[in-house]
């Protein structure tokens, strides 16, 4: 351990001398209150330290002590349903201990409960040869999540002893004789440095979608399991609700939600709402498969910078067990602002808009830790970590550096549009400016997995209608709707149906909040059946006014509120009614 003294204090940045033996990214204890910090720059025997707690009252001459270990998180039973701050301090435990709504300085509470016992069930036996990543037993953490206890990284050998029983996370559950003859105790808990990605055997190309039940996402701009997505949007455009919907409905076994520098009241909503939400797959509380990291905008800025690394390391741990994990970071803009503030205090050369020159590489390091991987171990598993980051550009200007750096890295862009939000169209994802680069690799999966084998063809037809509507809108604004030809008017009506009946989705409606792929497919077929049937009728001389005014259009619009177990019957009924009404319009033309 190396010890030094404070030379200078500048907000969350502390400069200490006498730190020649310390290393970059070592965790240090600062001052008599032993505030926690991390070394981010070293010059000779001077170390610059970002302190994760309020530095008021610190002054030159106060002691600084290096722990000699990098910033790490504790991984083991007890993570699920926990609420942590940005450096994995358990907020509920701190509240019990301090009886204060504010974080007390210098408080030291273990991240994982040291007093709770967990029942360990071995899946390996004495004499088995194991390598890093092998599963040697399980612990039922919640009714929904079973933690798989893995051989720590860097350990290989033969199991000497392993016993079933009730253990604390710090107890020895097994002993492994390593190949060099030394013995390694395996605990229920392990530690991992947050700034280093957890290793895996190999990265696989993502080819299956992370089904979310949100129609505009699944149909138009899908994200792959193990993919990356960004949700930029101005204030009030619905970023947080989109992330809540994805956390609730995405086909992920584990959800890690990072509230990074968001407003306190918004994070309070999340903390109150998540325990109340029922997991649709299990009927239990959503918290039984969720880890929350709450680092609000009034918490120390340096801890905000660490929060996304803390979250993604926890997510990687569950990925290594073979789970599909979804990580929501809300919002990376606030994280980038923390980087900018620390960079300014370090007096580094500023880049664009004052952000540090390494903003893009830091963002890439974060997003590149996502992926579909083959895990370590003698019998590898497939694990997926999907990362969805919200971006809050000032004034909704997506040309600013954080959004642009993010878009260079991620493969899915859900562009939230304030004008759609003002029209009360939610989710306010703009279908003309958003994109997904996973479409080509996942098209075959959609066509083969959804009945009908025509998913991509239907999607393309709907997208073409929306693009045609955008072009026709310019003409309508100049000369009015009446100047359009009948086929163009029909296109406008079909596009309106796609927008209002298909893309508009009510997150708070008990049925409409989630739509299965099968139901999305039937909805696409109904909207396009109206368009194609009416277009054929137009060529036979039918009246555009009567086609547009058909009663069946109301039924097509209300199909999204049909419960999943009734969709087949309702679809057949509406389809038959559509054919009958089109024939009736044609018959009226002949009578005329």
C-alpha positions as CSV (number, residue, x, y, z in Angstrom):
1,X,0.0,0.0,0.0
2,X,1.2,3.5,-0.8
3,X,0.4,6.5,1.3
4,X,0.6,10.1,0.5
5,X,-0.9,13.5,1.3
6,X,-3.3,15.9,-0.4
7,X,-1.7,18.8,-2.3
8,X,-4.7,20.3,-4.0
9,X,-8.5,19.9,-4.0
10,X,-10.6,21.0,-7.0
11,X,-14.2,19.8,-6.5
12,X,-14.2,16.0,-7.0
13,X,-10.6,16.1,-8.2
14,X,-7.9,15.6,-5.6
15,X,-4.1,15.8,-6.3
16,X,-1.9,13.9,-3.8
17,X,1.9,13.7,-3.5
18,X,3.9,10.7,-2.3
19,X,2.0,8.2,-4.5
20,X,5.0,6.9,-6.5
21,X,4.2,3.2,-5.7
22,X,0.5,3.5,-6.6
23,X,-0.9,2.3,-10.0
24,X,-3.4,3.8,-12.5
25,X,-7.0,3.1,-11.5
26,X,-6.1,2.0,-8.0
27,X,-8.8,2.6,-5.4
28,X,-7.7,5.0,-2.7
29,X,-9.1,6.2,0.6
30,X,-8.9,10.0,1.0
31,X,-8.8,12.1,4.2
32,X,-9.7,11.1,7.8
33,X,-13.2,10.1,6.7
34,X,-11.7,7.6,4.2
35,X,-13.6,8.9,1.2
36,X,-13.4,6.5,-1.7
37,X,-11.7,7.5,-4.9
38,X,-9.8,6.2,-7.9
39,X,-6.5,7.3,-9.5
40,X,-7.0,8.6,-13.0
41,X,-3.6,10.2,-13.7
42,X,-0.1,9.9,-12.4
43,X,2.9,12.3,-12.9
44,X,6.0,11.3,-11.0
45,X,4.9,10.9,-7.4
46,X,1.8,13.0,-7.9
47,X,-1.5,11.2,-8.5
48,X,-4.8,12.8,-9.7
49,X,-7.7,11.1,-7.9
50,X,-11.4,11.3,-8.8
51,X,-13.3,11.1,-5.5
52,X,-16.7,9.4,-5.5
53,X,-18.0,11.4,-2.5
54,X,-18.5,15.0,-1.6
55,X,-15.1,16.6,-1.0
56,X,-16.2,19.6,1.2
57,X,-13.9,20.0,4.2
58,X,-10.9,18.2,2.6
59,X,-7.7,20.3,2.5
60,X,-4.0,20.0,1.8
61,X,-2.0,17.8,4.1
62,X,-4.8,15.2,4.7
63,X,-3.8,11.6,4.3
64,X,-4.3,9.5,1.1
65,X,-3.9,5.7,1.2
66,X,-3.9,3.4,-1.8
67,X,-5.6,0.0,-1.4
68,X,-3.5,-1.4,-4.3
69,X,-6.5,-2.9,-6.1
70,X,-8.5,-1.4,-9.0
71,X,-12.1,-0.4,-8.8
72,X,-14.0,-3.7,-8.7
73,X,-17.5,-5.0,-8.1
74,X,-18.6,-8.0,-6.0
75,X,-20.4,-10.7,-8.0
76,X,-22.4,-13.4,-6.4
77,X,-25.8,-14.3,-4.9
78,X,-27.6,-11.2,-3.6
79,X,-27.2,-9.0,-6.7
80,X,-30.7,-9.5,-8.1
81,X,-33.3,-7.1,-6.9
82,X,-30.6,-4.9,-5.3
83,X,-30.5,-1.1,-5.7
84,X,-26.9,0.3,-5.9
85,X,-25.3,3.6,-6.4
86,X,-22.7,4.2,-9.2
87,X,-19.9,2.4,-7.3
88,X,-22.0,-0.6,-6.1
89,X,-22.9,0.7,-2.6
90,X,-26.2,-0.8,-1.6
91,X,-28.5,2.1,-1.0
92,X,-31.1,0.3,1.0
93,X,-28.5,-1.0,3.4
94,X,-27.0,2.5,3.8
95,X,-30.4,3.8,4.6
96,X,-30.9,1.2,7.3
97,X,-27.5,1.9,8.7
98,X,-27.5,5.8,8.7
99,X,-31.3,6.5,8.9
100,X,-30.7,9.4,6.5
101,X,-32.1,10.1,3.0
102,X,-28.7,11.4,2.0
103,X,-25.5,9.3,1.4
104,X,-23.3,9.7,4.4
105,X,-19.6,10.4,3.6
106,X,-17.1,7.6,4.2
107,X,-19.7,5.0,4.9
108,X,-18.4,1.5,4.3
109,X,-21.1,-1.2,3.5
110,X,-20.3,-4.4,1.6
111,X,-22.0,-4.5,-1.8
112,X,-23.3,-8.0,-1.2
113,X,-25.0,-9.0,2.1
114,X,-22.4,-10.8,4.3
115,X,-25.0,-12.1,6.8
116,X,-27.4,-13.9,4.5
117,X,-27.0,-17.6,3.9
118,X,-27.6,-19.2,0.5
119,X,-28.3,-22.9,-0.3
120,X,-25.6,-24.2,-2.6
121,X,-26.3,-27.3,-4.8
122,X,-23.2,-28.8,-6.4
123,X,-23.4,-29.9,-10.1
124,X,-19.7,-31.1,-10.1
125,X,-18.1,-33.6,-7.7
126,X,-14.7,-34.2,-6.1
127,X,-12.2,-35.5,-8.7
128,X,-13.7,-33.6,-11.6
129,X,-11.3,-31.7,-13.8
130,X,-12.5,-28.1,-14.3
131,X,-11.3,-25.0,-16.2
132,X,-12.2,-21.3,-15.8
133,X,-15.9,-20.7,-16.5
134,X,-17.1,-24.2,-15.7
135,X,-20.3,-24.3,-13.6
136,X,-19.7,-26.2,-10.4
137,X,-23.1,-25.6,-8.7
138,X,-26.2,-23.4,-8.4
139,X,-27.9,-21.1,-5.9
140,X,-31.6,-20.2,-6.3
141,X,-31.3,-16.5,-5.8
142,X,-35.0,-15.6,-6.5
143,X,-37.9,-17.6,-7.7
144,X,-37.1,-16.5,-11.2
145,X,-33.2,-16.5,-11.3
146,X,-30.9,-19.3,-10.5
147,X,-27.3,-18.2,-10.1
148,X,-24.7,-20.5,-11.5
149,X,-21.5,-20.6,-9.5
150,X,-18.5,-20.6,-11.9
151,X,-14.8,-21.5,-11.6
152,X,-13.0,-18.1,-11.3
153,X,-11.0,-16.8,-14.3
154,X,-7.4,-18.0,-14.3
155,X,-8.2,-21.2,-12.2
156,X,-7.8,-24.7,-13.7
157,X,-7.3,-28.0,-12.0
158,X,-9.1,-30.8,-10.1
159,X,-11.8,-30.4,-7.5
160,X,-10.5,-31.6,-4.1
161,X,-13.7,-31.0,-2.2
162,X,-17.2,-29.6,-2.8
163,X,-20.2,-29.8,-0.4
164,X,-23.9,-28.9,-0.6
165,X,-25.2,-26.7,2.2
166,X,-26.1,-23.2,3.4
167,X,-23.2,-20.7,3.0
168,X,-22.4,-17.1,3.4
169,X,-21.0,-15.5,0.2
170,X,-17.6,-15.4,1.9
171,X,-17.6,-19.1,2.8
172,X,-15.5,-21.7,1.0
173,X,-17.8,-24.0,-1.1
174,X,-15.1,-25.9,-2.9
175,X,-11.4,-26.4,-3.1
176,X,-9.5,-26.8,-6.5
177,X,-6.0,-28.2,-6.8
178,X,-4.5,-26.2,-9.6
179,X,-2.1,-27.7,-12.2
180,X,0.9,-26.1,-10.4
181,X,0.0,-28.0,-7.2
182,X,-1.3,-25.0,-5.3
183,X,-4.9,-25.0,-3.9
184,X,-7.5,-22.4,-4.6
185,X,-10.6,-21.8,-2.4
186,X,-13.8,-21.1,-4.4
187,X,-16.3,-18.8,-2.7
188,X,-19.9,-18.0,-3.6
189,X,-18.7,-14.5,-4.4
190,X,-15.9,-13.2,-6.7
191,X,-14.6,-9.7,-7.6
192,X,-13.9,-8.2,-11.0
193,X,-12.4,-4.9,-12.0
194,X,-15.0,-2.8,-13.7
195,X,-12.9,-1.2,-16.4
196,X,-11.9,-4.6,-17.8
197,X,-14.3,-6.7,-19.9
198,X,-14.9,-10.2,-18.6
199,X,-13.3,-12.7,-21.0
200,X,-15.2,-15.2,-23.2
201,X,-14.2,-17.9,-25.7
202,X,-15.4,-16.2,-28.8
203,X,-17.9,-13.6,-30.1
204,X,-20.7,-14.8,-32.4
205,X,-22.5,-12.9,-35.1
206,X,-26.0,-11.9,-33.7
207,X,-28.7,-13.4,-35.9
208,X,-31.8,-13.6,-33.6
209,X,-33.9,-10.6,-32.6
210,X,-34.4,-9.4,-29.0
211,X,-38.2,-9.5,-29.2
212,X,-39.6,-6.6,-27.3
213,X,-43.4,-6.6,-28.1
214,X,-43.1,-3.0,-29.3
215,X,-44.3,-3.0,-32.9
216,X,-42.2,-0.1,-34.3
217,X,-39.1,-1.8,-32.8
218,X,-39.8,-5.5,-33.7
219,X,-41.2,-4.8,-37.2
220,X,-39.3,-1.8,-38.5
221,X,-36.1,-1.4,-36.4
222,X,-35.3,-4.7,-34.6
223,X,-32.3,-5.1,-32.2
224,X,-30.4,-8.4,-32.2
225,X,-29.8,-10.4,-29.0
226,X,-26.3,-9.2,-28.1
227,X,-26.8,-6.0,-30.2
228,X,-26.4,-2.3,-29.4
229,X,-29.0,0.4,-29.8
230,X,-29.3,4.2,-29.1
231,X,-32.4,6.1,-28.2
232,X,-31.7,9.8,-28.7
233,X,-34.4,12.3,-28.1
234,X,-35.2,15.7,-26.6
235,X,-36.8,16.3,-23.2
236,X,-40.4,14.9,-23.1
237,X,-40.1,12.7,-26.1
238,X,-40.6,9.4,-24.1
239,X,-37.0,8.0,-23.8
240,X,-37.6,6.7,-20.2
241,X,-41.0,5.1,-21.1
242,X,-39.4,3.4,-24.1
243,X,-36.6,2.0,-21.8
244,X,-39.2,0.9,-19.2
245,X,-41.2,-0.9,-21.9
246,X,-38.0,-2.7,-23.1
247,X,-37.0,-3.6,-19.5
248,X,-40.4,-5.0,-18.9
249,X,-41.1,-6.9,-22.1
250,X,-37.8,-7.6,-23.9
251,X,-37.0,-11.4,-24.1
252,X,-34.2,-11.1,-21.6
253,X,-33.6,-13.3,-18.5
254,X,-31.9,-10.5,-16.6
255,X,-32.4,-6.7,-16.7
256,X,-29.7,-4.2,-15.5
257,X,-31.1,-0.6,-15.4
258,X,-28.6,2.2,-14.9
259,X,-30.0,5.6,-14.0
260,X,-26.9,7.6,-14.9
261,X,-27.2,11.3,-13.9
262,X,-30.9,11.4,-14.4
263,X,-33.2,13.7,-12.4
264,X,-33.9,12.5,-8.8
265,X,-37.7,12.4,-9.3
266,X,-37.3,10.3,-12.5
267,X,-35.1,7.8,-10.7
268,X,-37.6,7.8,-7.8
269,X,-40.4,6.8,-10.3
270,X,-38.2,3.9,-11.5
271,X,-37.4,2.7,-8.0
272,X,-41.1,2.9,-7.0
273,X,-42.4,1.4,-10.3
274,X,-40.1,-1.5,-10.9
275,X,-41.0,-3.4,-7.6
276,X,-44.7,-2.9,-8.4
277,X,-44.4,-4.1,-12.0
278,X,-45.5,-7.7,-12.6
279,X,-43.2,-9.7,-14.8
280,X,-45.5,-10.8,-17.7
281,X,-43.5,-14.1,-18.1
282,X,-43.6,-15.2,-14.5
283,X,-46.3,-13.2,-12.8
284,X,-43.7,-12.3,-10.1
285,X,-42.3,-8.8,-9.4
286,X,-40.0,-7.5,-12.2
287,X,-37.4,-6.8,-9.5
288,X,-36.9,-10.6,-9.2
289,X,-34.8,-10.5,-12.3
290,X,-33.5,-6.9,-12.2
291,X,-30.5,-5.0,-10.8
292,X,-30.9,-1.2,-10.5
293,X,-28.1,1.3,-10.4
294,X,-29.3,4.7,-9.2
295,X,-26.8,7.5,-9.7
296,X,-28.9,10.7,-9.8
297,X,-27.7,14.1,-11.1
298,X,-27.2,15.4,-7.5
299,X,-24.8,12.6,-6.5
300,X,-21.1,13.2,-6.9
301,X,-20.1,13.5,-10.5
302,X,-17.2,11.1,-10.4
303,X,-19.5,8.2,-9.3
304,X,-21.6,8.9,-12.4
305,X,-18.6,8.2,-14.6
306,X,-18.1,4.8,-12.9
307,X,-21.8,3.8,-12.9
308,X,-22.0,2.5,-16.5
309,X,-18.9,0.3,-15.9
310,X,-20.3,-1.1,-12.7
311,X,-23.6,-1.9,-14.5
312,X,-22.0,-3.6,-17.5
313,X,-19.7,-5.7,-15.4
314,X,-22.7,-7.1,-13.4
315,X,-24.4,-7.7,-16.8
316,X,-21.4,-9.6,-18.1
317,X,-21.4,-11.8,-15.0
318,X,-24.9,-13.0,-15.8
319,X,-24.1,-13.3,-19.5
320,X,-21.3,-15.7,-18.6
321,X,-23.8,-18.0,-16.9
322,X,-25.5,-18.4,-20.3
323,X,-28.3,-15.9,-19.7
324,X,-29.7,-13.3,-22.1
325,X,-29.1,-9.9,-20.4
326,X,-30.5,-6.5,-21.4
327,X,-28.7,-3.4,-20.1
328,X,-30.5,0.0,-20.2
329,X,-28.3,3.1,-19.7
330,X,-30.3,6.2,-19.1
331,X,-28.6,8.4,-20.1
332,X,-25.1,8.3,-21.6
333,X,-25.2,12.1,-22.2
334,X,-25.1,12.7,-18.4
335,X,-22.1,10.2,-18.2
336,X,-20.3,12.2,-21.0
337,X,-20.9,15.4,-19.0
338,X,-19.2,13.8,-16.0
339,X,-16.3,12.9,-18.3
340,X,-16.2,16.5,-19.5
341,X,-16.2,17.9,-16.0
342,X,-13.3,15.6,-14.8
343,X,-11.4,16.3,-18.0
344,X,-11.7,20.1,-17.5
345,X,-10.4,19.8,-13.9
346,X,-7.5,17.7,-15.1
347,X,-6.8,20.7,-17.5
348,X,-6.7,18.4,-20.6
349,X,-7.0,19.8,-24.1
350,X,-10.8,20.0,-24.8
351,X,-12.3,18.5,-27.9
352,X,-15.5,19.4,-29.6
353,X,-18.0,21.3,-27.4
354,X,-15.5,20.9,-24.5
355,X,-15.8,17.1,-24.4
356,X,-12.5,15.3,-24.0
357,X,-10.8,14.0,-27.1
358,X,-11.2,10.4,-25.9
359,X,-15.1,10.6,-25.7
360,X,-15.6,8.4,-28.8
361,X,-13.1,5.7,-27.6
362,X,-14.6,5.6,-24.1
363,X,-18.1,5.2,-25.6
364,X,-16.8,2.4,-27.9
365,X,-15.2,0.6,-25.0
366,X,-18.6,0.6,-23.3
367,X,-20.8,-0.5,-26.2
368,X,-18.2,-3.1,-27.5
369,X,-18.7,-5.1,-24.3
370,X,-22.1,-6.0,-25.6
371,X,-22.4,-9.1,-27.8
372,X,-23.6,-12.7,-28.3
373,X,-20.7,-14.8,-27.0
374,X,-19.6,-18.4,-26.4
375,X,-18.6,-18.4,-22.8
376,X,-15.4,-19.9,-21.2
377,X,-15.5,-23.4,-19.9
378,X,-15.1,-27.0,-21.0
379,X,-18.8,-27.1,-22.2
380,X,-19.4,-23.5,-23.5
381,X,-22.8,-21.8,-23.3
382,X,-24.2,-19.0,-25.4
383,X,-24.8,-15.8,-23.5
384,X,-26.1,-12.5,-24.8
385,X,-25.6,-9.0,-23.6
386,X,-27.7,-6.4,-25.4
387,X,-27.0,-2.7,-24.6
388,X,-29.6,0.1,-25.1
389,X,-28.3,3.6,-24.3
390,X,-30.5,6.7,-24.1
391,X,-28.9,9.9,-25.2
392,X,-30.3,13.3,-24.2
393,X,-28.9,15.9,-26.7
394,X,-29.3,19.4,-25.5
395,X,-32.2,21.0,-27.3
396,X,-32.8,17.8,-29.3
397,X,-29.8,18.5,-31.5
398,X,-28.5,15.1,-32.6
399,X,-25.5,16.7,-34.4
400,X,-23.9,17.2,-31.0
401,X,-20.8,15.1,-30.2
402,X,-22.2,12.5,-27.8
403,X,-25.0,11.5,-30.2
404,X,-22.7,11.4,-33.2
405,X,-20.0,9.4,-31.4
406,X,-22.7,6.9,-30.3
407,X,-24.2,6.6,-33.8
408,X,-20.8,5.6,-35.1
409,X,-20.7,2.6,-32.8
410,X,-24.3,1.3,-32.4
411,X,-26.2,-0.6,-35.0
412,X,-29.7,0.5,-34.2
413,X,-30.9,4.1,-34.0
414,X,-34.4,4.8,-32.6
415,X,-34.8,8.5,-33.3
416,X,-37.4,10.0,-30.9
417,X,-39.2,13.0,-32.5
418,X,-40.6,15.9,-30.4
419,X,-43.2,16.7,-33.1
420,X,-44.6,13.1,-32.9
421,X,-44.6,13.4,-29.1
422,X,-46.5,16.7,-29.3
423,X,-49.1,15.0,-31.5
424,X,-49.4,12.4,-28.7
425,X,-48.0,9.6,-31.0
426,X,-46.1,7.2,-28.8
427,X,-43.7,5.6,-29.0
428,X,-42.4,8.8,-30.8
429,X,-39.9,6.9,-32.9
430,X,-39.6,8.5,-36.3
431,X,-39.9,5.8,-39.0
432,X,-38.1,8.0,-41.6
433,X,-34.9,8.8,-39.7
434,X,-34.5,5.6,-37.6
435,X,-32.6,2.5,-38.8
436,X,-31.5,-1.0,-37.9
437,X,-28.3,-2.5,-39.4
438,X,-29.4,-6.0,-38.1
439,X,-32.3,-6.3,-40.6
440,X,-30.2,-8.1,-43.3
441,X,-28.9,-10.7,-40.9
442,X,-32.2,-11.3,-39.1
443,X,-34.6,-11.2,-42.1
444,X,-34.3,-15.0,-42.7
445,X,-35.1,-15.6,-39.0
446,X,-38.3,-13.5,-39.1
447,X,-39.4,-15.1,-42.4
448,X,-38.8,-18.7,-41.1
449,X,-40.0,-18.2,-37.5
450,X,-43.3,-16.3,-38.1
451,X,-46.0,-18.2,-39.9
452,X,-46.5,-17.1,-43.5
453,X,-42.8,-16.6,-44.5
454,X,-43.6,-13.1,-45.7
455,X,-42.6,-10.9,-42.8
456,X,-39.9,-9.0,-44.6
457,X,-42.0,-8.5,-47.7
458,X,-44.9,-7.0,-45.6
459,X,-42.5,-4.8,-43.7
460,X,-41.0,-3.5,-46.9
461,X,-44.4,-2.7,-48.4
462,X,-45.4,-0.8,-45.2
463,X,-42.2,1.1,-45.2
464,X,-42.6,2.1,-48.9
465,X,-46.1,3.4,-48.1
466,X,-44.8,5.6,-45.3
467,X,-42.0,7.0,-47.5
468,X,-44.6,7.7,-50.3
469,X,-46.8,9.5,-47.7
470,X,-43.9,11.7,-46.7
471,X,-43.4,12.8,-50.4
472,X,-47.1,13.3,-51.0
473,X,-47.5,15.4,-47.8
474,X,-45.4,18.1,-49.4
475,X,-47.8,18.2,-52.3
476,X,-50.8,18.2,-50.0
477,X,-49.5,21.2,-48.1
478,X,-49.2,23.1,-51.4
479,X,-52.4,22.2,-53.2
480,X,-54.6,20.3,-50.8
481,X,-55.8,16.7,-50.5
482,X,-58.4,17.1,-53.3
483,X,-55.7,17.7,-55.9
484,X,-54.4,14.1,-55.4
485,X,-55.3,11.3,-57.7
486,X,-57.5,8.5,-56.2
487,X,-54.5,6.0,-56.0
488,X,-52.4,8.6,-54.2
489,X,-55.3,9.4,-51.8
490,X,-55.6,5.7,-51.0
491,X,-51.8,5.6,-50.3
492,X,-52.3,8.5,-47.8
493,X,-55.1,6.7,-46.1
494,X,-53.2,3.4,-45.9
495,X,-50.2,5.2,-44.5
496,X,-52.4,6.9,-41.9
497,X,-53.7,3.5,-40.9
498,X,-50.1,2.2,-40.5
499,X,-49.3,5.2,-38.3
500,X,-52.4,5.2,-36.2
501,X,-53.4,1.5,-36.1
502,X,-50.0,-0.2,-36.2
503,X,-47.2,2.1,-35.0
504,X,-49.1,3.9,-32.3
505,X,-48.9,1.8,-29.2
506,X,-50.3,2.5,-25.7
507,X,-47.7,1.5,-23.1
508,X,-50.3,1.8,-20.3
509,X,-53.1,-0.3,-21.9
510,X,-53.2,-3.9,-20.5
511,X,-53.4,-5.5,-24.0
512,X,-51.7,-3.0,-26.3
513,X,-48.6,-2.7,-24.1
514,X,-47.2,-5.9,-25.6
515,X,-47.8,-7.4,-29.1
516,X,-46.5,-10.9,-30.0
517,X,-44.8,-11.4,-33.3
518,X,-47.8,-13.4,-34.5
519,X,-50.2,-10.6,-33.7
520,X,-47.8,-8.0,-35.4
521,X,-47.9,-10.2,-38.5
522,X,-51.7,-10.4,-38.6
523,X,-51.9,-6.6,-38.0
524,X,-49.6,-6.0,-41.0
525,X,-51.7,-8.3,-43.1
526,X,-55.0,-6.5,-42.2
527,X,-53.6,-3.0,-42.9
528,X,-52.2,-4.1,-46.3
529,X,-55.3,-6.2,-47.1
530,X,-57.3,-2.9,-46.9
531,X,-54.8,-1.1,-49.1
532,X,-54.4,-3.9,-51.8
533,X,-58.1,-4.7,-51.8
534,X,-59.1,-1.1,-52.2
535,X,-56.4,-0.5,-54.9
536,X,-57.8,-3.4,-57.0
537,X,-61.4,-2.0,-56.5
538,X,-60.2,1.4,-57.7
539,X,-59.0,-0.1,-60.9
540,X,-62.5,-1.5,-61.4
541,X,-64.0,2.0,-61.0
542,X,-64.9,2.0,-57.2
543,X,-65.4,5.3,-55.4
544,X,-62.4,6.4,-53.3
545,X,-64.7,8.2,-50.9
546,X,-66.7,5.1,-50.2
547,X,-63.6,2.9,-49.9
548,X,-62.1,5.3,-47.4
549,X,-65.4,5.5,-45.4
550,X,-65.8,1.7,-45.0
551,X,-67.0,0.6,-41.5
552,X,-64.5,-2.2,-41.4
553,X,-61.6,0.3,-41.0
554,X,-62.7,0.9,-37.4
555,X,-62.4,-2.9,-36.7
556,X,-58.9,-2.9,-38.3
557,X,-57.9,0.0,-36.0
558,X,-59.3,-1.8,-32.9
559,X,-57.6,-5.2,-33.7
560,X,-54.6,-4.1,-31.6
561,X,-56.8,-4.2,-28.5
562,X,-57.7,-7.9,-29.1
563,X,-56.4,-10.3,-26.5
564,X,-53.7,-12.7,-27.8
565,X,-55.9,-15.8,-27.4
566,X,-58.6,-14.4,-29.6
567,X,-56.5,-13.0,-32.5
568,X,-57.1,-15.8,-35.0
569,X,-60.9,-15.7,-34.9
570,X,-61.0,-11.9,-34.9
571,X,-58.5,-11.7,-37.8
572,X,-60.7,-14.1,-39.9
573,X,-63.8,-12.1,-39.0
574,X,-62.3,-8.7,-40.0
575,X,-60.8,-10.1,-43.2
576,X,-64.2,-11.6,-44.3
577,X,-65.9,-8.3,-43.4
578,X,-63.3,-6.3,-45.5
579,X,-63.9,-8.5,-48.5
580,X,-67.7,-8.1,-48.1
581,X,-67.5,-4.3,-47.8
582,X,-65.2,-3.9,-50.8
583,X,-67.6,-6.0,-52.9
584,X,-70.5,-3.9,-51.7
585,X,-68.7,-0.7,-52.8
586,X,-68.1,-2.3,-56.2
587,X,-71.8,-3.4,-56.4
588,X,-72.9,0.2,-55.6
589,X,-70.7,1.5,-58.5
590,X,-72.4,-1.0,-60.8
591,X,-75.9,0.0,-59.6
592,X,-75.0,3.6,-60.2
